Amino acid sequence: MNGLKVNLHITETCNYRCRHCFAHFDKRTDLPLKSWLAIIDNFKSSKIVSAINFAGGEPVFYRGFNELLRYAKESSFEVSLISNGSLLLDEKFFPAENFIYLSTLGISVDSLNENILLKLGRCDAKHNVLSENKLCELINTAKRINPSIKIKFNTVISQLNLHEHLTQIEQKIHIDRWKFLKVKAFDDNNFSNLDILVTDDEFSYFINRNKRSEGPAILEKSTARSYIVIDNQGNLLDNYNEQYEIVGNLLHESFAEVFSRYQFDRELYESRYIQTASEDRSF
């Protein structure tokens, strides 16, 4: 890659309550739009960032998201989005023209089974889920509006979806890139997912069960110090331990200065862009 990709978790607001979600930073008040615009300018000044990925929470809930998306694109960054997909066909939250600004659309796809989705918390307050048919409609719409858009799936493997055969959906739609992640442990006073953790052998079992028919698959047992996370207060976070630690704030310091203090694992970071599921990584 030319330059770094940073992941902006611009809001913790979400209509889902996924049991495996790692975006629990305990900061409910989001930055105003002008602050995020300044942070994007900070990235541009650093000359070491080339790509911005918007994440959350569910990023489309951020009130200034449409303006922020356009600004990032107009600032010459490669722009991507990771979403639960539930609101991307709703013009109120995501105008269809937004697909034009994206080089990659990432969707979190952990199951195609409605009962499993409900157990995972991948549903809204009315228990609506992103069904297989709705997912296919979303992908087809994005490609119709932006034929060059790349489609990426993120799947977190846990005890709840361990025995599912997800890659069968490739018979219906083309997926450019698929990332498989081992569920990350959390346990505090408000949130625990220790009961759905998987072993390395179970992770390997899922991968072997879900061989892709085409395209790369990225296997991630760990994102420690290789996933550049900016929380909804503009802090660069160190995710080495279960409790996130603040490295620095991008409203008060240059990104280059803050990043120089981050014990970044570049080898692990770069491996996710070249690794395929056919390689024996002893997962």
Legacy VTK file of the C-alpha trace (Angstrom):
# vtk DataFile Version 3.0
C-alpha trace
ASCII
DATASET POLYDATA
POINTS 283 float
0.000 0.000 0.000
1.060 3.561 -0.606
0.451 5.272 2.704
-1.553 4.148 5.702
-5.227 3.391 6.080
-6.813 4.885 9.200
-10.118 3.786 10.679
-12.310 6.586 11.986
-14.873 5.347 14.494
-16.827 8.556 14.178
-19.718 7.489 16.416
-20.619 4.771 18.881
-24.312 5.110 18.015
-25.674 1.968 16.412
-29.037 0.340 15.802
-27.522 -3.104 16.417
-26.136 -4.592 19.643
-23.663 -7.126 18.313
-22.200 -9.332 21.011
-18.789 -9.428 19.378
-18.456 -5.720 18.564
-15.122 -4.322 19.744
-16.101 -0.653 19.344
-16.820 -0.067 23.008
-14.848 3.053 23.896
-17.368 4.470 26.434
-17.483 7.917 24.839
-21.050 8.608 23.796
-20.765 12.249 22.704
-19.447 12.609 19.160
-17.126 15.321 17.883
-18.700 18.121 15.820
-18.230 18.016 12.066
-15.645 20.820 12.043
-13.402 18.752 14.326
-13.476 15.756 12.004
-12.748 18.011 9.034
-9.716 19.303 10.928
-8.579 15.738 11.620
-8.835 14.897 7.922
-6.693 17.984 7.216
-4.273 16.650 9.832
-4.004 13.351 7.929
-3.396 15.200 4.676
-0.648 17.317 6.211
1.088 14.216 7.556
1.630 12.839 4.026
1.649 9.300 5.443
-2.098 8.575 5.175
-3.646 7.655 1.844
-6.898 5.960 2.840
-9.707 6.630 5.286
-12.197 4.011 6.430
-15.345 5.221 8.179
-16.552 2.951 10.949
-18.555 3.073 14.150
-20.895 2.187 15.760
-22.902 2.550 12.611
-21.192 5.482 10.853
-24.240 6.661 8.892
-25.833 7.663 12.218
-23.254 10.446 12.549
-25.142 13.659 11.737
-22.430 15.098 9.519
-21.558 11.843 7.790
-22.548 12.850 4.243
-20.466 16.048 4.393
-17.566 14.199 5.997
-17.607 11.498 3.335
-17.519 14.034 0.512
-14.779 16.069 2.180
-12.546 13.013 2.572
-13.002 12.154 -1.098
-12.413 15.746 -2.220
-9.223 15.739 -0.117
-7.887 13.004 -2.417
-8.130 10.119 0.033
-9.222 6.664 -0.947
-12.451 6.297 0.997
-14.172 3.188 2.326
-17.032 2.427 4.679
-17.714 -0.480 7.014
-21.381 -0.757 7.905
-23.937 -3.239 9.170
-25.763 -2.456 5.919
-29.200 -2.030 7.448
-29.609 1.646 6.493
-27.660 1.930 3.250
-30.782 1.722 1.098
-32.520 4.400 3.182
-32.133 7.827 1.524
-32.657 9.534 4.892
-29.426 8.076 6.234
-27.448 7.300 3.090
-28.292 9.080 -0.168
-27.652 6.782 -3.133
-25.064 9.214 -4.553
-22.799 8.348 -1.616
-21.866 5.074 -3.297
-19.982 7.155 -5.886
-17.534 8.408 -3.244
-16.557 4.935 -2.054
-13.732 2.842 -3.436
-14.762 -0.006 -1.125
-18.030 -0.830 0.592
-17.525 -3.097 3.588
-20.437 -4.955 5.131
-20.360 -6.904 8.377
-21.779 -10.304 7.489
-21.692 -12.796 10.339
-24.613 -14.990 9.394
-27.283 -15.571 6.758
-29.541 -17.273 9.286
-32.152 -15.046 10.932
-32.124 -16.931 14.242
-28.350 -16.692 14.507
-28.447 -12.990 13.617
-30.889 -12.413 16.464
-28.675 -14.328 18.911
-25.676 -12.305 17.753
-27.551 -9.049 18.351
-27.334 -8.202 14.648
-30.822 -6.703 14.596
-32.540 -3.433 15.407
-34.961 -2.764 18.257
-37.803 -4.270 16.198
-35.751 -7.402 15.508
-35.263 -6.535 11.852
-32.180 -8.190 10.373
-30.199 -7.787 7.160
-31.555 -10.812 5.320
-29.718 -12.566 2.508
-32.109 -11.075 -0.053
-31.678 -7.561 1.375
-27.914 -7.990 1.385
-27.930 -8.995 -2.281
-30.177 -6.033 -3.118
-27.758 -3.685 -1.350
-24.703 -5.023 -3.208
-26.466 -4.911 -6.577
-27.608 -1.326 -5.957
-24.112 -0.172 -4.971
-22.609 -1.730 -8.104
-25.292 -0.273 -10.341
-24.603 3.244 -9.067
-20.829 2.813 -8.869
-19.648 -0.034 -11.152
-16.048 0.314 -9.935
-16.892 -0.094 -6.239
-15.218 -3.016 -4.468
-17.265 -5.161 -2.116
-15.716 -6.413 1.100
-17.250 -8.598 3.796
-16.103 -8.739 7.407
-17.029 -11.861 9.352
-16.352 -12.377 13.051
-16.191 -16.022 14.043
-17.763 -16.906 17.384
-19.518 -19.873 18.960
-22.787 -18.597 17.539
-21.878 -18.861 13.845
-19.108 -21.461 14.084
-20.947 -24.108 12.053
-22.369 -21.876 9.360
-21.469 -22.100 5.675
-21.431 -18.421 4.713
-19.453 -18.486 1.505
-22.339 -20.108 -0.353
-23.594 -16.555 -0.976
-20.837 -16.219 -3.596
-23.128 -18.169 -5.903
-25.351 -15.059 -5.983
-23.026 -12.048 -5.689
-19.372 -11.220 -6.298
-17.324 -10.308 -3.234
-13.924 -8.760 -3.922
-12.432 -9.287 -0.492
-13.491 -11.210 2.593
-11.958 -10.769 6.022
-12.422 -13.416 8.723
-11.691 -12.343 12.291
-11.529 -14.270 15.525
-13.896 -12.751 18.084
-12.076 -10.440 20.497
-12.663 -10.953 24.226
-14.374 -8.269 26.309
-15.413 -8.474 29.921
-16.298 -5.475 32.054
-19.203 -4.344 34.195
-21.411 -3.564 31.187
-20.398 -6.043 28.517
-19.053 -9.586 28.312
-18.707 -12.012 25.438
-16.486 -14.628 27.042
-19.132 -17.296 26.477
-18.885 -17.019 22.678
-15.094 -17.075 22.258
-13.514 -19.637 19.933
-10.214 -21.472 20.099
-7.587 -21.373 17.358
-8.671 -24.861 16.296
-12.303 -23.756 16.058
-11.273 -20.703 14.032
-9.394 -23.013 11.666
-12.436 -25.295 11.443
-14.612 -22.373 10.329
-12.078 -21.262 7.712
-11.788 -24.760 6.267
-15.586 -24.965 6.125
-15.800 -21.618 4.344
-13.329 -21.853 1.492
-13.909 -19.106 -1.037
-14.741 -19.921 -4.635
-12.803 -16.881 -5.841
-11.004 -13.825 -4.497
-8.786 -13.362 -1.442
-9.710 -14.134 2.131
-7.879 -12.413 4.951
-7.468 -14.352 8.191
-7.049 -12.288 11.343
-6.582 -13.864 14.719
-5.396 -10.521 16.032
-5.537 -6.842 15.083
-3.271 -5.781 17.952
-1.260 -2.689 17.000
-1.963 -3.271 13.322
-5.389 -1.657 13.054
-5.115 2.140 13.243
-8.127 3.108 15.365
-9.290 6.678 15.927
-12.156 6.860 18.429
-15.083 9.302 18.311
-13.088 11.868 20.298
-10.216 11.930 17.808
-7.876 9.778 19.920
-5.460 7.321 18.364
-5.906 4.164 20.425
-3.510 1.374 21.303
-5.489 -1.882 21.198
-2.724 -4.168 22.462
-4.553 -4.990 25.688
-8.239 -5.591 26.352
-8.488 -2.026 27.669
-7.759 0.566 24.985
-5.099 3.150 25.810
-4.937 6.639 24.313
-1.739 7.376 22.401
-2.655 10.978 21.588
-5.392 13.273 20.327
-5.395 14.424 16.707
-7.069 17.730 17.507
-4.112 18.736 19.646
-1.134 17.124 17.916
-0.099 16.246 14.392
-0.899 12.725 13.273
2.758 12.116 12.426
3.817 13.013 15.979
1.122 10.895 17.638
1.726 7.954 15.319
5.465 8.027 16.066
4.592 7.022 19.658
2.393 4.128 18.569
4.116 0.733 18.665
2.789 -0.124 15.232
3.104 -3.705 13.959
3.688 -2.959 10.285
4.342 -6.581 9.354
0.955 -7.696 10.684
-0.705 -4.649 9.136
0.713 -5.377 5.691
0.016 -9.117 5.896
-3.752 -8.630 5.742
-3.428 -7.200 2.239
-1.489 -10.134 0.790
-2.629 -13.124 2.806
-5.106 -15.630 1.357
-7.025 -18.418 2.988
-5.154 -20.972 0.861
-1.953 -20.182 2.714
-1.173 -22.286 5.759
-0.961 -19.776 8.597
-1.618 -22.317 11.368
-4.827 -20.629 12.425
LINES 1 284
283 0 1 2 3 4 5 6 7 8 9 10 11 12 13 14 15 16 17 18 19 20 21 22 23 24 25 26 27 28 29 30 31 32 33 34 35 36 37 38 39 40 41 42 43 44 45 46 47 48 49 50 51 52 53 54 55 56 57 58 59 60 61 62 63 64 65 66 67 68 69 70 71 72 73 74 75 76 77 78 79 80 81 82 83 84 85 86 87 88 89 90 91 92 93 94 95 96 97 98 99 100 101 102 103 104 105 106 107 108 109 110 111 112 113 114 115 116 117 118 119 120 121 122 123 124 125 126 127 128 129 130 131 132 133 134 135 136 137 138 139 140 141 142 143 144 145 146 147 148 149 150 151 152 153 154 155 156 157 158 159 160 161 162 163 164 165 166 167 168 169 170 171 172 173 174 175 176 177 178 179 180 181 182 183 184 185 186 187 188 189 190 191 192 193 194 195 196 197 198 199 200 201 202 203 204 205 206 207 208 209 210 211 212 213 214 215 216 217 218 219 220 221 222 223 224 225 226 227 228 229 230 231 232 233 234 235 236 237 238 239 240 241 242 243 244 245 246 247 248 249 250 251 252 253 254 255 256 257 258 259 260 261 262 263 264 265 266 267 268 269 270 271 272 273 274 275 276 277 278 279 280 281 282
